[in-house]
């Protein structure tokens, strides 16, 4: 098969799947925004601090996962890092607390 020759210019086109993902993301974003406004209305501005705190925690966790991926690249899921870095005896010590 021969490769098509590139003219060196960008092509403006999107697949239907890309458009669908953009619209899905927009719908989810609007839903979260509307849910947040009603929560702020009922609880006051303190919920903004809660959202900021949880966002900071998620940011720290994602940075830590990124560092682990950089140090130990490989295939698999992030659960593999939990298996590697958390000792098995610690996992079983919490089983009674979860029941």
Long-range contacts (C-beta under 8 A, 24 or more apart in sequence): none
